[in-house]
Amino acid sequence: MSSRTCPDWPQLMELAPDLQFKHYTVAEARLPSDSLVTLADFPLGDVAICCDLEHNVFNAEHTDPKVAVALRATHWFELAEWSTTGPGAAYRATG
């Protein structure tokens, strides 16, 4: 476990055991350009996102609300969406 690992990882593992949520700044996460356009006046190096970068899933509870709104308009999934109607729903149905 790294220092970036979300402190809520035990609960997150129950919801999405195949995802690894870590905390990053928005600048570090290299989010889609269409989301960054809406955040143009935002200090991207100071704003937090909790996400699994490999699977494009973010945890809205630990993500700045403006970033969450911007990501919802992209191919990224919010954790609740991912685990109920997105790719994670298949795991929950069989797991």
C-alpha positions in Angstrom: 0.0 0.0 0.0 1.4 3.4 -1.0 0.9 6.8 0.8 -1.4 7.7 -2.1 -3.8 4.8 -1.3 -7.2 6.1 -0.3 -7.7 5.8 3.5 -11.1 4.3 2.8 -9.6 1.3 0.9 -11.3 -1.4 3.1 -14.8 -0.1 2.2 -13.8 0.5 -1.4 -12.5 -3.0 -1.7 -16.0 -4.2 -0.8 -17.6 -2.2 -3.5 -14.9 -2.6 -6.2 -12.3 -5.3 -5.3 -10.6 -5.1 -8.7 -9.9 -1.4 -8.4 -7.1 0.5 -6.6 -8.2 3.9 -5.5 -5.4 6.4 -4.9 -5.3 10.2 -4.3 -3.7 12.5 -6.9 -3.8 16.1 -7.8 -5.8 16.7 -11.0 -2.6 17.7 -12.7 -0.9 14.4 -11.9 -4.0 12.3 -13.0 -3.8 13.6 -16.6 -7.5 13.7 -17.0 -9.3 13.9 -20.4 -8.8 17.3 -22.1 -12.6 17.8 -22.4 -12.8 17.7 -18.6 -9.9 20.0 -18.2 -11.4 22.7 -20.4 -14.2 23.1 -17.9 -11.6 23.5 -15.1 -9.5 26.1 -16.9 -9.5 28.6 -14.0 -8.9 25.9 -11.4 -5.6 25.3 -9.6 -5.0 21.8 -11.0 -1.9 21.2 -8.8 -3.8 21.8 -5.6 -7.1 20.0 -6.3 -7.6 16.4 -5.3 -9.1 13.4 -7.1 -9.5 9.9 -5.7 -9.5 7.4 -8.5 -8.3 4.3 -10.2 -6.4 5.7 -13.2 -6.2 2.4 -15.1 -10.0 1.9 -15.1 -11.1 5.5 -15.3 -13.2 5.4 -12.1 -13.3 8.1 -9.5 -14.6 8.3 -6.0 -16.8 11.4 -5.7 -16.7 11.4 -1.9 -13.0 12.2 -2.1 -12.9 14.2 -5.3 -13.4 18.0 -5.6 -17.1 18.5 -6.7 -16.1 20.6 -9.7 -13.8 17.9 -10.9 -16.5 15.2 -10.4 -18.9 17.3 -12.5 -16.3 17.7 -15.3 -15.5 13.9 -15.3 -19.2 12.9 -15.5 -19.2 14.4 -19.0 -16.4 12.1 -20.1 -15.8 8.4 -20.4 -14.9 8.2 -16.7 -17.2 6.5 -14.3 -18.1 7.6 -10.7 -17.7 4.6 -8.4 -21.4 4.2 -7.7 -22.2 4.2 -11.4 -19.3 1.8 -12.2 -20.5 -0.7 -9.6 -24.2 -0.6 -10.5 -24.7 0.1 -14.2 -21.1 0.3 -15.5 -18.4 -2.4 -16.0 -18.3 -3.3 -12.3 -22.0 -4.4 -12.4 -21.0 -7.6 -14.0 -18.6 -8.4 -11.2 -21.2 -7.7 -8.5 -23.7 -9.9 -10.3 -21.3 -12.9 -10.4 -19.1 -12.0 -7.4 
